[in-house]
Amino acid sequence: MAKADGLLKIVVHDYSGHPGQVQLSRTLASRGHSVAYQHCPSYVSGRGAVKHLPDDPMNLRFEPFPLNSDFNRYSVWHRFFQEIQYGIKVGRHTAREVPDVMIISNVPLLAHAVLAMNLRLRHIPMIFWQQDIYSSAIGAAARRKFPIFGSAIAWAADRIERLIAKSSTAVVAISPVFLDKLDVWGVAHKTTVIPNWAPIDELPVRARQNAWSDRMGLSKMPVVMYSGTLGLKHDPSILALIAKGLGESNPDARVVVVSEGLGRKWLEQWRLDNSADNLILLDFQSYEDLPMMLASADILVAVLEPDASKYSVPSKVLTYLCSGRAILGIIPYDNSVAEVLWGNEVGLVADPAEREKLHEAISELLADETHRHQLGQAAREYAEREFRVDRAANQFEAIFRRHDLLISGQ
């Protein structure tokens, strides 16, 4: 039933705490809606400003939902119980609050399934903001790790995510590449494609030499940087290959990887085994330092495995675009972010399968300051033109109206 005053009680639950979801919450609150933004601080990732700021409206509140320990994404049994526990915990809280609608993003599959069941039982509308097709990622990993019964795991994951999508009032997909799967699941008719964005006002362009680069000792040397999660869909050996090549051809250059987790640990061991002092490994930095950190790079690198292209979009590239720095996407050409880079001439794309060409691409770009400047300027101009949180908020409110949550015209 539509609200008489056109204002809603909204929960935005983004497990990862990503900047775009936080910005959408602030924007919806600025329009008068009562908004609770929720995330899981136990999940190790780069985050946005997930706290109340001085200019935030009083009708916006932040509700962290920590686990009893850090999220163990690589232990099957530990993760299973953590996800179930998390879904129950958030579901109970939501049942007490009774929002008009809950927008759910980045929540692990089992936790989301438990939460979705709770919402359905209590007739609370749910919008599934699909950032990845998790079941496809789980299926690909299961088939690699468990040749005998991996297909059964893949089938189960697909059925669970299909049920989540079918039980949702609406689905928001971040890329049209997801539509084929959503059509198979029978939910394409209630899906809206809203591409991700980065909060450009929070990510100003900074000087190449700044307080962060001075603090890290990176101001006077060429820097190739990767920032973000290094999970199963990101091959850390590509970053090792870049470090190895530059160590031989450009010893003054540094490869900086800002990440935590399994891929970071693999790089730590590789660095030790190969005495690769030009590879610098850092934990995730504060959101306040993010603009200076990205500005410290001459080249920003994104990585995505070929078999992940149909179910994942490396949204870290959107943050890169705001920095005004040259970007090299080592990602399949059919990925929607690759199309943004080469289609708008705001970055370069290299095929991750053609590893022998990566060193040449990096070296040529490091040697060509003019080209790097042109790419960085075009990237920032693209971000300023395309990244509009108001546009996304309008689309979400249109979904609310379409499903009789908001009165038409409000």
ZIKAFEN-V604416 format. One record per residue. RES is the residue in one letter. PSI is psi in degrees with one decimal (999 if undefined). D_LAST is the distance of its C-alpha to the last C-alpha in Angstrom with 1 decimal. Layout:
res psi d_last
RES PSI D_LAST
RES PSI D_LAST
This chain:
res psi d_last
M 131.8 14.2
A 145.3 10.4
K 136.8 9.9
A -35.2 9.8
D 3.2 8.3
G 8.8 5.5
L 144.4 8.3
L 157.0 11.0
K 108.3 14.8
I 137.6 15.6
V 125.4 19.1
V 109.7 20.1
H 104.2 23.7
D 105.1 25.6
Y -39.1 29.3
S -22.4 30.6
G 35.8 28.6
H 150.6 27.9
P -39.4 26.4
G -41.5 23.5
Q -35.9 22.1
V -42.3 22.6
Q -39.4 20.8
L -41.3 17.7
S -44.2 17.8
R -40.0 18.2
T -43.8 15.3
L -37.5 12.8
A -37.3 14.5
S -19.9 14.2
R 4.4 10.4
G -12.1 11.1
H 148.4 11.6
S 116.9 15.1
V 129.6 17.0
A 122.4 20.6
Y 126.9 22.3
Q 144.4 25.5
H 173.2 28.4
C 103.4 32.1
P -12.8 34.4
S -14.3 37.4
Y 121.6 36.5
V 114.8 38.3
S 164.1 36.2
G 139.9 34.9
R 161.7 31.7
G -162.3 29.0
A 80.4 28.5
V 51.9 28.0
K 161.4 28.4
H 125.3 26.7
L 160.4 27.1
P -34.1 27.6
D 0.8 24.3
D 142.7 22.1
P 154.9 19.6
M -18.8 21.0
N 13.0 18.2
L 128.5 19.6
R 156.3 22.9
F 129.4 25.4
E 93.0 27.3
P 143.4 30.3
F 85.3 32.0
P 151.4 35.6
L 175.0 38.2
N -17.5 41.7
S 170.9 42.9
D 144.9 41.7
F 123.9 40.2
N 84.8 43.1
R -16.1 41.7
Y -0.4 45.2
S 114.3 46.8
V -51.8 46.0
W -42.8 46.9
H -44.2 45.6
R -39.9 42.3
F -50.2 42.1
F -34.6 42.4
Q -42.3 40.1
E -44.7 37.3
I -45.9 37.7
Q -43.0 37.9
Y -45.0 34.8
G -40.8 32.7
I -43.9 34.1
K -48.6 33.4
V -38.2 29.7
G -42.2 29.2
R -42.0 30.8
H -43.0 28.7
T -36.9 25.5
A -34.2 26.8
R -35.1 27.2
E -34.6 23.8
V 69.3 21.9
P 163.8 18.6
D -29.0 15.6
V 148.1 16.3
M 124.5 19.1
I 122.6 19.3
I 128.6 23.1
S 136.0 25.0
N 12.5 28.7
V 131.6 29.9
P 153.9 33.4
L -50.0 33.9
L -41.2 35.6
A -40.9 33.4
H -39.5 30.3
A -43.3 31.9
V -44.4 32.7
L -43.4 29.3
A -38.7 27.7
M -42.5 30.1
N -44.7 29.2
L -40.1 25.5
R -42.2 26.3
L -31.2 28.6
R 6.5 26.0
H 39.2 23.2
I 119.0 21.0
P 140.0 18.9
M 130.9 20.3
I 119.3 19.3
F 103.6 22.6
W 94.1 22.4
Q 109.6 25.8
Q -28.9 27.7
D 157.8 31.0
I 90.6 32.5
Y -38.6 34.4
S -34.6 36.5
S -39.6 37.9
A -44.5 38.9
I -42.6 40.5
G -44.3 42.3
A -43.0 43.7
A -40.6 44.9
A -40.7 46.4
R -34.1 48.3
R -41.5 49.8
K -33.2 50.7
F 80.9 51.7
P -31.0 53.4
I -52.0 54.4
F 16.7 51.4
G -35.0 48.7
S -34.3 47.5
A -39.5 46.9
I -43.3 44.7
A -43.6 42.8
W -44.5 42.3
A -42.5 41.1
A -41.1 38.6
D -41.7 37.2
R -37.5 36.9
I -46.7 35.2
E -33.4 32.5
R -44.0 32.1
L -39.1 31.5
I -47.7 28.9
A -42.8 27.0
K -29.4 27.4
S -5.5 26.2
S 146.0 23.0
T -38.5 19.7
A 156.9 19.2
V 135.4 21.4
V 117.0 20.7
A 141.9 24.0
I -8.1 24.9
S 143.4 27.3
P -15.7 28.0
V -20.0 31.4
F -15.1 30.1
L -33.0 29.0
D -46.8 32.6
K -42.5 32.9
L -31.2 29.5
D -42.2 30.6
V -37.9 33.8
W -9.3 31.9
G 26.2 30.0
V 9.1 26.4
A -30.8 25.9
H -21.9 23.7
K 23.7 21.0
T 136.8 21.5
T 132.0 19.6
V 117.6 21.7
I 102.1 20.4
P 146.3 23.5
N 163.5 24.2
W 172.3 24.5
A 147.7 26.2
P 87.1 24.9
I -31.9 26.9
D -23.0 26.5
E -2.4 28.2
L 68.6 31.0
P 156.2 32.8
V 130.7 36.0
R 164.7 39.1
A 151.7 42.7
R -43.2 44.9
Q 122.2 47.1
N -177.8 45.2
A -37.5 45.7
W -46.2 44.8
S -36.6 47.1
D -42.6 49.8
R -34.8 49.5
M -2.6 49.7
G 32.7 52.6
L 5.8 50.7
S -26.7 50.7
K 16.9 53.9
M 153.3 53.8
P 139.6 51.8
V 125.9 49.0
V 125.6 47.4
M 139.2 44.6
Y 131.3 42.7
S 126.1 39.9
G -176.7 38.1
T 144.0 38.9
L 82.1 42.2
G -159.7 41.7
L -22.8 43.3
K 3.6 41.5
H 117.7 42.8
D 107.4 46.6
P -19.1 47.9
S -22.4 51.2
I -41.2 49.6
L -35.7 49.2
A -39.9 52.8
L -40.9 53.9
I -44.4 52.4
A -41.3 54.0
K -45.8 57.3
G -44.6 57.3
L -31.6 56.5
G -30.6 59.0
E -39.1 61.7
S -24.5 60.5
N 75.7 58.8
P -22.1 59.9
D -19.1 58.1
A 153.3 54.7
R 139.1 52.6
V 115.3 50.2
V 123.7 47.7
V 117.4 45.8
V 100.4 43.1
S 170.0 42.5
E 161.8 43.5
G -160.5 44.5
L -47.0 46.8
G -38.7 46.8
R -43.1 47.5
K -38.7 50.4
W -42.7 51.8
L -34.9 51.7
E -44.0 53.4
Q -41.8 56.3
W -42.5 56.5
R -43.0 56.7
L -46.6 59.5
D -30.4 61.4
N 5.7 61.3
S 44.0 61.7
A 80.7 58.6
D -13.9 58.3
N -3.3 56.0
L 115.6 53.2
I 124.7 51.2
L 124.8 49.1
L 149.8 46.5
D 165.8 44.1
F 137.2 40.4
Q 166.4 39.8
S 152.2 37.4
Y -32.8 34.0
E -32.1 35.1
D -9.2 38.1
L -46.4 36.4
P -41.8 36.1
M -38.1 39.8
M -49.6 40.9
L -35.7 39.4
A -21.6 40.8
S -9.0 44.2
A 146.7 44.4
D -33.6 45.9
I 132.0 44.6
L 131.9 41.7
V 137.5 42.4
A 146.3 40.2
V 137.8 41.9
L 132.7 40.9
E 146.3 43.3
P -40.5 43.6
D -3.1 42.9
A -5.9 39.6
S -29.9 38.0
K -10.3 36.4
Y 1.9 34.7
S 145.4 34.1
V 118.4 32.6
P 86.1 34.1
S -11.0 31.1
K -26.8 33.4
V -31.2 34.0
L -38.8 30.5
T -40.7 31.6
Y -42.8 34.9
L -31.2 33.4
C -20.3 32.1
S -16.6 35.6
G 31.2 37.2
R 157.0 40.0
A 140.9 41.6
I 134.7 40.5
L 112.8 42.6
G 111.5 40.9
I 76.0 43.5
I 155.8 41.4
P 144.6 41.7
Y -22.2 40.9
D -0.7 38.6
N 144.5 36.2
S -31.9 32.8
V -36.5 33.5
A -39.7 36.9
E -34.9 35.3
V -45.0 33.2
L -55.5 36.4
W -29.2 38.7
G -28.5 36.3
N 6.1 35.1
E 44.5 38.5
V 5.0 37.1
G 173.0 39.5
L 153.9 42.4
V 134.8 42.6
A 140.8 45.7
D 122.3 46.4
P -18.9 47.0
A -18.4 49.8
E 66.9 51.8
R -30.6 52.7
E -16.3 55.8
K -7.8 53.7
L -42.9 51.5
H -41.5 54.0
E -42.3 54.6
A -43.9 50.9
I -46.6 50.5
S -43.0 53.8
E -39.8 53.0
L -38.2 49.7
L -32.6 51.2
A -12.3 53.9
D 85.4 51.6
E -37.0 49.8
T -45.3 48.6
H -41.0 46.9
R -42.1 45.2
H -42.3 43.9
Q -44.4 42.6
L -43.9 40.8
G -42.0 39.3
Q -42.8 38.1
A -36.0 36.6
A -47.7 34.9
R -40.9 33.3
E -39.0 32.2
Y -45.8 30.6
A -42.4 28.7
E -31.4 27.5
R -37.5 26.3
E -26.4 24.7
F 96.8 23.5
R 102.2 19.9
V -30.1 18.0
D -37.6 14.8
R -44.6 15.4
A -41.5 15.8
A -39.2 12.8
N -40.8 10.7
Q -39.2 12.8
F -41.1 12.5
E -32.7 8.7
A -37.1 9.5
I -42.1 12.2
F -44.4 10.3
R -41.0 8.4
R -30.8 11.9
H 23.9 13.5
D 32.1 11.6
L -35.6 10.6
L 145.9 6.8
I 134.6 5.8
S 133.4 5.6
G -12.6 3.8
Q 999 0.0
